[in-house]
Amino acid sequence: MLTPSIFVYVINVDWYFDLHWTRRAEANLKTGNEVHIVMGQTDSAIIDRLNKQGFICHTWNIDRKSINPFQNFVRLVDLYSLLKSIKPDIIHAITIKPNISVGLIAHVLKIPYLLSITGTGVIFSGNSFAVRVVRPIVRSLYKLASTKVKRKLIFENFTDRDYFVRTGLCKDHEAITILGAGVNTEDFKHLPEKQNSKPVLLFAARLLWDKGLGELVEAGKQLRKQGMAFSIQVAGIVDQDTINSIDQKTLDKWHADGLIEYLGTVKNMPALLAEANIVVLPTFYGEGVPRILIEAASCGRAIVTTDMPGCSEIVENEVNGLLVPPKNVEKLTEALARLLESPDLREKMGRQGRVKVKRDFSEEKVIDETMQLYQELP
């Protein structure tokens, strides 16, 4: 196919695009395409940088948390008008609301499109009443967005891909798996652990209850009762626009009580990982492949995480980390105790993790696979 002249990314928020998609978008821009980014805008510094790089940024006033049908319909109409004015050759939507909106709009405008399923999120993994009400509606909209317009769905793990195909949300030939966002293995170098006076357990993720921080705090209490000395460092965004966000008051109390060391949002992840001894993500969220786990493995850090889709793609149990059942504080405590007591095992697992990232999760591999898919779509 000929390279499209106008390419549009549609995503829920600017910081998520900046963290996970900028490198792939830069590769797209280098092909000579005119690249637009349609997103919720929260950080003027990010927008200024993207504009200077040559991207054309547009604001889409999406409310990521709202389930109000009228409000979401208004946002759908706004996006339709914007995309119609841009006249793209290809649209790439990322995350649930953009995926559904773009699927419906592309049906009308007859534009080839891609949907990135970056994990199934709280809509598919949560159990609250609101989520149970919304879930069948979301499923119906995914099916409705299945059209005769050429499309591809990109999954970050094989479990999500199989679920969408098995339940009729997409066809087998439409479904592609590209493992996570990838990391630059030169930026995230393999560094020996620091000999901290107290080992550091690092939790770095969006601060949602579903990411398992509450379970980690409880496991920390159990470990301290056993006489173990360590610190729990917590870094991440307080994302109040998302269902199940942990509120700042709770984080501040945990910090004041000495249960965690709350660091806030940290930009320099390689430096943060260099200080850590073990990376912990006890998530029960519908993950894609958690970026922090790829970064941790690249830096040679042993990992404790849950046996969930996405996590089990990057962590092989007993090889580069330990997998525990979700929401199981007892098993989480046991796994952490084992690694806290065994620096040699942590070092061995760290080396295996680095090998796995260089083979399967490098940024170069992810970019190449994504660019190839762009070339094949129309």
C-alpha positions as CSV (number, residue, x, y, z in Angstrom):
1,M,0.0,0.0,0.0
2,L,1.0,3.7,-0.3
3,T,1.8,5.4,3.0
4,P,-1.2,7.4,4.1
5,S,-0.7,11.2,4.0
6,I,-2.9,12.0,7.1
7,F,-2.8,9.8,10.2
8,V,-4.8,10.5,13.4
9,Y,-4.3,9.1,16.9
10,V,-7.3,9.3,19.2
11,I,-6.6,8.8,22.9
12,N,-8.2,9.7,26.2
13,V,-5.5,11.9,27.8
14,D,-2.2,13.6,26.9
15,W,0.0,12.1,29.7
16,Y,-0.9,8.5,28.7
17,F,0.0,9.2,25.1
18,D,3.3,10.8,26.2
19,L,4.2,7.9,28.4
20,H,3.2,5.0,26.1
21,W,2.9,6.2,22.5
22,T,5.2,9.1,21.7
23,R,8.1,6.9,20.3
24,R,5.8,5.0,18.0
25,A,4.2,8.2,16.8
26,E,7.6,9.7,16.2
27,A,8.5,6.7,13.9
28,N,5.2,7.4,12.1
29,L,6.0,11.0,11.7
30,K,9.4,10.2,10.2
31,T,7.8,8.3,7.4
32,G,6.5,11.7,6.1
33,N,3.0,11.4,7.3
34,E,1.0,14.3,8.6
35,V,0.2,13.1,12.2
36,H,-2.6,14.4,14.3
37,I,-3.2,13.6,18.0
38,V,-6.8,14.0,19.3
39,M,-6.9,13.8,23.1
40,G,-7.9,15.2,26.4
41,Q,-5.4,17.9,27.3
42,T,-4.2,18.3,30.9
43,D,-0.5,19.4,30.6
44,S,0.5,22.3,28.5
45,A,4.2,21.3,28.6
46,I,3.4,18.0,26.9
47,I,1.3,19.7,24.3
48,D,4.0,22.3,23.6
49,R,6.6,19.5,23.2
50,L,4.4,17.5,20.9
51,N,3.7,20.5,18.7
52,K,7.4,21.4,18.5
53,Q,8.1,17.8,17.3
54,G,5.8,18.3,14.4
55,F,2.5,16.7,15.6
56,I,-0.8,18.5,15.2
57,C,-2.6,18.4,18.5
58,H,-6.4,18.7,19.0
59,T,-8.4,18.9,22.2
60,W,-11.2,16.4,22.8
61,N,-13.1,17.1,26.0
62,I,-13.6,13.5,27.0
63,D,-14.7,12.6,30.5
64,R,-13.0,9.2,31.1
65,K,-15.1,8.5,34.2
66,S,-18.6,9.5,33.0
67,I,-21.2,6.9,32.1
68,N,-23.8,9.6,31.3
69,P,-25.2,8.6,27.9
70,F,-26.1,12.1,26.9
71,Q,-22.7,13.5,27.8
72,N,-21.0,10.7,25.9
73,F,-23.1,11.2,22.9
74,V,-22.2,14.9,22.8
75,R,-18.5,13.9,23.0
76,L,-19.1,11.4,20.2
77,V,-20.6,14.1,18.0
78,D,-17.7,16.4,18.8
79,L,-15.2,13.8,17.7
80,Y,-17.1,13.0,14.5
81,S,-17.1,16.7,13.5
82,L,-13.3,17.0,14.3
83,L,-12.4,13.8,12.3
84,K,-14.6,14.8,9.4
85,S,-12.7,18.1,9.2
86,I,-9.3,16.5,9.4
87,K,-10.1,13.9,6.7
88,P,-7.7,11.2,7.8
89,D,-6.6,8.3,5.8
90,I,-6.1,6.1,8.9
91,I,-7.3,6.5,12.5
92,H,-5.6,4.7,15.4
93,A,-7.7,4.8,18.6
94,I,-6.3,3.8,22.0
95,T,-8.3,2.8,25.2
96,I,-11.9,2.0,25.5
97,K,-13.9,5.2,24.9
98,P,-11.8,6.3,21.9
99,N,-12.0,2.7,20.6
100,I,-15.8,2.6,20.6
101,S,-16.2,6.2,19.4
102,V,-13.8,5.7,16.5
103,G,-15.3,2.4,15.5
104,L,-18.7,4.0,15.2
105,I,-17.4,7.1,13.4
106,A,-15.2,5.1,10.9
107,H,-18.3,3.2,9.9
108,V,-19.9,6.4,8.8
109,L,-16.8,8.1,7.3
110,K,-15.5,4.8,5.7
111,I,-12.0,5.2,7.0
112,P,-9.7,2.3,7.8
113,Y,-8.8,2.2,11.5
114,L,-7.0,0.4,14.3
115,L,-8.1,-0.1,17.9
116,S,-5.5,-0.6,20.6
117,I,-6.8,-2.8,23.5
118,T,-4.3,-1.7,26.2
119,G,-5.8,-4.1,28.7
120,T,-9.5,-4.6,29.4
121,G,-9.5,-2.1,32.2
122,V,-12.0,-1.8,35.1
123,I,-14.9,-2.1,32.7
124,F,-14.1,-5.8,32.1
125,S,-12.4,-6.6,35.4
126,G,-14.3,-4.6,37.9
127,N,-17.3,-5.9,40.0
128,S,-19.0,-2.7,41.1
129,F,-22.7,-2.2,40.3
130,A,-22.0,0.6,37.9
131,V,-19.4,-1.5,36.0
132,R,-21.8,-4.5,35.8
133,V,-24.4,-2.2,34.3
134,V,-22.0,-0.6,31.8
135,R,-20.1,-3.8,30.7
136,P,-22.8,-5.3,28.4
137,I,-23.3,-1.8,26.8
138,V,-19.6,-1.6,26.1
139,R,-19.6,-5.1,24.6
140,S,-22.6,-4.3,22.4
141,L,-20.8,-1.1,21.2
142,Y,-17.7,-3.0,20.3
143,K,-19.8,-5.4,18.3
144,L,-21.6,-2.5,16.6
145,A,-18.3,-1.0,15.7
146,S,-17.5,-4.1,13.7
147,T,-18.0,-2.9,10.1
148,K,-17.0,-3.7,6.6
149,V,-14.4,-0.9,6.8
150,K,-11.0,-2.5,7.1
151,R,-9.7,-2.5,10.7
152,K,-7.3,-4.2,13.0
153,L,-7.4,-4.7,16.8
154,I,-4.0,-4.6,18.6
155,F,-3.8,-6.5,21.9
156,E,-1.0,-6.3,24.4
157,N,-1.5,-9.9,25.6
158,F,-2.8,-13.1,24.2
159,T,-5.5,-13.6,26.8
160,D,-7.3,-10.4,25.8
161,R,-7.0,-11.3,22.2
162,D,-8.5,-14.7,22.7
163,Y,-11.3,-13.3,24.8
164,F,-12.3,-10.8,22.1
165,V,-12.3,-13.4,19.4
166,R,-14.0,-16.1,21.4
167,T,-16.9,-13.8,22.5
168,G,-17.4,-12.3,19.1
169,L,-16.1,-8.8,19.7
170,C,-13.8,-9.1,16.7
171,K,-12.8,-11.7,14.1
172,D,-9.7,-13.8,14.3
173,H,-8.1,-12.2,11.2
174,E,-8.5,-8.7,12.7
175,A,-6.7,-9.5,15.9
176,I,-3.0,-8.8,16.3
177,T,-0.8,-9.1,19.4
178,I,2.0,-6.7,20.0
179,L,3.5,-7.2,23.5
180,G,3.2,-3.9,25.4
181,A,4.8,-0.6,24.7
182,G,8.3,-1.8,24.8
183,V,11.3,0.0,26.5
184,N,14.6,1.4,25.4
185,T,17.0,-1.1,26.9
186,E,19.8,1.5,26.8
187,D,17.8,3.9,28.9
188,F,16.7,1.1,31.2
189,K,20.1,-0.5,31.8
190,H,20.8,-3.6,33.8
191,L,22.3,-2.2,37.1
192,P,23.4,-4.3,40.1
193,E,21.2,-3.8,43.2
194,K,22.3,-1.2,45.7
195,Q,23.1,-2.6,49.1
196,N,20.4,-0.6,50.9
197,S,20.3,-0.7,54.7
198,K,16.7,-1.7,54.3
199,P,15.6,-3.3,51.0
200,V,13.3,-1.2,48.9
201,L,10.0,-2.6,47.6
202,L,8.9,-0.3,44.7
203,F,5.3,0.1,43.6
204,A,5.0,2.4,40.6
205,A,1.7,2.6,38.7
206,R,-1.5,4.6,38.5
207,L,-2.8,4.9,42.0
208,L,-6.0,2.8,41.6
209,W,-7.3,0.3,44.2
210,D,-7.4,-2.3,41.4
211,K,-3.6,-2.0,41.0
212,G,-3.2,-3.8,44.4
213,L,-1.6,-1.1,46.5
214,G,-4.0,-1.8,49.4
215,E,-2.9,-5.5,49.3
216,L,0.7,-4.5,49.3
217,V,0.2,-2.2,52.4
218,E,-1.5,-5.1,54.2
219,A,1.4,-7.5,53.2
220,G,3.8,-4.9,54.5
221,K,2.1,-5.0,57.9
222,Q,2.4,-8.7,58.0
223,L,6.1,-8.7,57.1
224,R,6.8,-6.1,59.8
225,K,5.1,-8.3,62.4
226,Q,7.6,-11.0,61.3
227,G,10.4,-8.6,62.1
228,M,11.5,-7.9,58.6
229,A,13.0,-4.5,57.8
230,F,12.3,-2.8,54.4
231,S,10.6,0.2,52.9
232,I,7.8,0.5,50.4
233,Q,8.3,3.3,48.0
234,V,5.1,4.3,46.0
235,A,5.3,6.4,42.9
236,G,2.4,7.2,40.5
237,I,-0.3,9.5,39.3
238,V,-3.4,10.1,41.5
239,D,-5.8,9.8,38.6
240,Q,-9.1,11.1,39.9
241,D,-10.7,10.9,36.5
242,T,-10.7,7.1,36.8
243,I,-13.1,4.8,38.6
244,N,-11.5,3.3,41.8
245,S,-8.8,5.9,42.2
246,I,-7.1,6.0,45.6
247,D,-7.6,9.4,47.2
248,Q,-4.8,11.6,48.3
249,K,-6.0,11.5,51.9
250,T,-5.5,7.8,52.1
251,L,-2.0,8.0,50.5
252,D,-1.0,10.8,53.0
253,K,-2.2,8.7,56.0
254,W,-0.3,5.6,54.9
255,H,2.8,7.8,54.4
256,A,2.4,9.5,57.8
257,D,1.9,6.1,59.5
258,G,5.2,4.8,58.0
259,L,3.5,2.2,55.9
260,I,4.7,3.6,52.6
261,E,7.1,6.3,51.4
262,Y,4.9,8.3,49.0
263,L,7.0,9.9,46.2
264,G,4.3,11.3,44.0
265,T,4.8,11.4,40.3
266,V,8.3,10.5,39.3
267,K,9.7,11.3,35.8
268,N,13.1,9.6,36.0
269,M,12.1,5.9,36.2
270,P,15.6,4.5,35.5
271,A,16.9,6.3,38.6
272,L,14.0,5.2,40.7
273,L,14.5,1.6,39.6
274,A,18.2,1.8,40.4
275,E,17.3,2.4,44.0
276,A,14.8,-0.5,44.2
277,N,15.5,-4.1,45.3
278,I,12.2,-5.6,44.3
279,V,9.4,-4.3,42.1
280,V,5.9,-5.2,43.2
281,L,2.6,-4.9,41.3
282,P,-0.2,-7.0,43.0
283,T,-2.7,-5.9,40.4
284,F,-6.2,-7.3,39.7
285,Y,-6.9,-4.7,37.0
286,G,-7.4,-5.6,33.4
287,E,-3.8,-4.9,32.3
288,G,-2.3,-4.9,28.9
289,V,1.3,-5.5,29.7
290,P,2.3,-3.2,32.6
291,R,5.1,-0.9,31.5
292,I,6.6,-0.8,35.0
293,L,7.2,-4.6,34.8
294,I,9.0,-4.3,31.5
295,E,11.1,-1.5,32.8
296,A,11.9,-3.4,36.0
297,A,12.9,-6.5,34.1
298,S,15.1,-4.5,31.8
299,C,16.9,-3.0,34.8
300,G,17.5,-6.5,36.2
301,R,15.0,-6.3,39.1
302,A,13.2,-9.3,40.5
303,I,9.4,-8.8,40.3
304,V,6.4,-9.9,42.4
305,T,3.1,-9.6,40.6
306,T,-0.2,-11.4,40.1
307,D,-1.0,-14.2,37.8
308,M,-3.1,-12.0,35.6
309,P,-3.1,-11.5,31.8
310,G,-0.3,-9.1,30.8
311,C,1.6,-9.7,34.0
312,S,2.2,-13.3,33.1
313,E,3.5,-12.2,29.7
314,I,6.5,-10.4,31.1
315,V,7.0,-12.4,34.4
316,E,7.6,-16.2,34.2
317,N,7.1,-17.7,37.6
318,E,10.3,-18.7,39.4
319,V,12.4,-17.4,36.4
320,N,12.4,-13.6,36.5
321,G,9.9,-13.1,39.3
322,L,7.1,-14.7,41.4
323,L,3.5,-14.8,40.4
324,V,0.8,-14.8,43.2
325,P,-3.0,-15.1,43.1
326,P,-4.7,-11.7,42.8
327,K,-6.2,-10.3,46.1
328,N,-4.3,-12.8,48.1
329,V,-2.4,-11.0,50.9
330,E,-1.1,-14.2,52.4
331,K,0.6,-15.4,49.2
332,L,1.8,-11.9,48.4
333,T,3.4,-11.8,51.9
334,E,5.1,-15.2,51.4
335,A,6.5,-14.2,48.0
336,L,7.9,-10.9,49.3
337,A,9.4,-12.6,52.3
338,R,11.2,-15.1,50.1
339,L,12.8,-12.5,48.0
340,L,13.6,-10.2,50.9
341,E,15.6,-13.0,52.4
342,S,17.4,-14.1,49.2
343,P,19.5,-11.5,47.4
344,D,21.1,-14.2,45.3
345,L,17.7,-15.3,44.0
346,R,16.8,-11.7,43.2
347,E,20.0,-11.3,41.3
348,K,19.4,-14.5,39.3
349,M,15.9,-13.5,38.5
350,G,17.0,-10.0,37.5
351,R,19.5,-11.4,34.9
352,Q,16.7,-13.6,33.4
353,G,14.4,-10.6,33.2
354,R,16.9,-8.6,31.2
355,V,17.2,-11.4,28.7
356,K,13.5,-11.7,28.3
357,V,13.0,-7.9,27.7
358,K,15.8,-7.8,25.1
359,R,14.2,-10.7,23.3
360,D,10.5,-9.9,23.4
361,F,9.9,-6.4,24.8
362,S,12.4,-4.0,23.2
363,E,11.2,-0.7,22.0
364,E,12.7,-1.4,18.5
365,K,10.7,-4.6,18.2
366,V,7.4,-2.9,19.2
367,I,7.9,0.0,16.8
368,D,8.8,-2.2,13.9
369,E,5.8,-4.4,14.4
370,T,3.5,-1.3,14.7
371,M,4.9,0.4,11.6
372,Q,4.5,-2.8,9.6
373,L,0.9,-3.0,10.7
374,Y,0.3,0.6,9.5
375,Q,1.7,-0.3,6.1
376,E,-0.6,-3.3,5.8
377,L,-3.9,-1.8,6.9
378,P,-5.6,0.0,3.9
